[in-house]
Amino acid sequence: MLLEARNVTRLFGQKAAVDTVSFTIEKPGFIGIIGRSGAGKSTFLRMMNRLTDASSGELLFEGRNILALEGKEKRAWQGQCAMIFQQFNLVPRADVVSNVLHGTLARRGMLPSMFGFWPDDDTLKALAILDRLGIGEQAPKRAEALSGGQQQRVAIARALMQDPKVILADEPIASLDPMNAQVVMDTLRRIHDEDGRLVIANLHTLDTARRYCDRVIGMRDGRVVFDGTPDQLTTGVARDIYGADASFNESATSTSIDRLGTAGDDAYADRMLA
């Protein structure tokens, strides 16, 4: 068993933001968690990364309860479980390669960041990751000079510098236009396919979940109300997840990420992670 959630719960006062969530993941996959705002998706990922403590329950990764880790063991887990945020969380005035190198801080400490000293092997690795993601030429630029889609790929590169077993992506395309959203989702999918890493992404759009995910978990009011394949994510199921009536229109959740359908565009997508 790779990952098992056992009645994971997070209370804020009397309200359960995450309410006895249980599921199992047998092997690395691309897992999407969907639901309306306030469903508990982000809180669950933050508990998994140990940015937020759980109120009760267990979350076992390779048999170890990560919710019980403290001190060095907790920090080591956070190095193995990389987090990608909606708002990128880059240092705007730092150059791109330095932002990527921040992914090594869990094992290198703060000293390299404070004095701008990075081991040559780390710098070469960061540059190689940026090349892989199709933004190698952006390495010397300040992060604030990049487009939103480029900044999110820098954030993904920073996550890869950790060499994590798990990548968590919290609404990674919510701030992006459809074209950049497609590039970012293609990037995450290729990372799973090529590296065999477990990727869990919080998504608010059905079209994205169906296109990119191997499995979809639907949350409503902190509880899991759906757990199945993208093919099983029917309009009726979506109504239940979003707590909507018969007037529910999937277009309200759509990012309109459509493949452009030409050989040239497919070649461009391939180059993104070549």
Number of C-alpha atoms within 10 A of each C-alpha: 11 14 19 20 19 17 17 23 25 24 14 9 7 6 11 16 22 28 23 18 21 16 14 13 15 10 12 18 19 23 22 27 28 28 27 18 12 14 22 26 29 22 21 26 20 16 20 24 24 20 13 14 17 21 16 15 19 21 25 19 18 12 11 14 16 20 22 15 14 12 7 10 12 16 16 14 21 20 23 18 21 23 25 21 19 16 17 21 12 21 14 15 12 14 18 32 25 24 25 28 25 23 23 23 15 16 11 14 11 13 11 16 16 8 8 9 11 16 10 9 9 15 16 12 16 28 22 15 22 26 19 16 24 20 20 17 11 20 19 12 15 17 23 15 14 15 12 19 22 21 23 27 26 28 26 28 27 27 25 23 21 22 16 18 17 25 26 24 22 24 20 25 28 17 15 18 14 17 15 19 22 22 21 22 19 17 21 23 18 18 20 17 14 9 11 15 20 23 22 23 28 28 26 22 24 23 18 23 24 17 14 19 19 15 21 27 22 26 25 23 21 23 22 23 16 19 16 12 16 20 11 15 21 10 14 13 14 20 17 16 23 21 13 12 10 8 7 15 13 13 11 9 17 14 20 15 18 12 11 10 8 9 9 10 12 12 10 14 17 14 13 18 18 11
